[in-house]
């Protein structure tokens, strides 16, 4: 049975669901490989503008599956010191894949998100949580380190160093209400309403230009890595000019005047500059 499923649940919206409910959607090698492949395939789907990532059953993702005895693929001839990096990258490679697919990802956190599950939520573009959702960084509790799957880079940027250090050093479990207060999630909704909330957000975003959504994601992530305000503004200016070369802005103005919703096409704008 597949460990990851997809569903085109709404126009332009694809739900990617972790599908190991009996193991609380824990991260087996098989699940991680399937999730990477699934995200890459969805990323190439030009009809998909928004991705919703969620879990099956009462959990989002319980982190590393400690009972997973799968064989690490493609390790023939490798020594033990070389197998370790090959193994860990099966998990860590998911984070840059989530960052690089063009569609914004909404993490619909339907229950506990522990360890690697927390890290998956950090790599999403928007995070909403059910009231029953709980979070922790598990590595430190297991005698390892909680600095895994990009957590040491992503978490301080989302909640600040003080909250990030508290989470990463203590491994304590905290609830959705605290996650909302610290800014880890932007909304908390009653249990059973998490997907409805995600669909509502996605529907609103789908009223906008898919090119604009893609460029917004690109700039947000790129500017998290930029070294200066000047570099960030240069990138913003470039993308705003690119969008300004389309028919979107004139359509937006026309739609506003006609009291209707705009129909964005992302098509090149004709006659934008008058001839000399």
C-alpha positions, 0 to 999 in steps of 0.5 A: 500500500502507498505510504503517501497519497494525493488527491485533486480535492479542489480546482488547482489544489492538491492534497498530499497525505501521509498515509501510515495512520497505524504508525501515526504517519511516522517517517519510514524510509519508504514514506520519505522516498515516496513523499519526495517523489510525490512532491516532485511530481506535484511540483511539475503539475501545471494545473496545481497552484496550491499544495496541502500537506496533512496526515491520515488519522489523528496524527500529522507525523510522529517523526522517525519510525523507530520500528522501521527495518527497511533496507537503505537503497543503493548502498552496495559497496559502501563502508559504514561511514559512507552509509550514514550520510546516505541514510540521513539524506533520505530524510533531510532531502525532503526540506529543500524539495518542499522549498523548491517546488513552485506551489505554496504548501499549506501544512494542515496539522491535524494532530501531533507533529513530532521530530521530523514531523515538526520539521516538515511543518517548518518547511511549509509556507503556511501552517494551520493547526487543529486544537489537538495538534502538539509539537516537539523536537524529539532528537534531543530526547532520543540522545541525538540532536534536535538540529535536524532537517533544517530545524536549526535554520528554519525555526529561529527564523519563524519564532525567534531564537528564544523560542527556538532554543527552548524548543530545541534544547528541552524537547518539551511537548507544546500545544497548538495554542502555544504554537499560535502565541509564538507564531509557529502557526497562523491559525488554530481551528477546532478538530475536524475543521482543519481541511475545511480551513485549508481549503478556504485559504487555498480557494482564496489564494487561487483567486490570484495569479498563479505566477504571482503566487509562485514568485511570492514563494520564490522571493520569500524563501530567497530573501530568507537567505539574502545577506542584506535589505538592498539585495532583498529589495533588488529581488522584489523589484525584479519580480514585481516588474516581471508581474507588471509585464503581464495583463494582470494589473490592468485586469485587476483595475478593470475588474475592480471598476466593474465590481467583479472578481479578476480573471488573471491569465499571466499573459504578456501585456500588450502595448505597455510602452508607447512607441517613440 
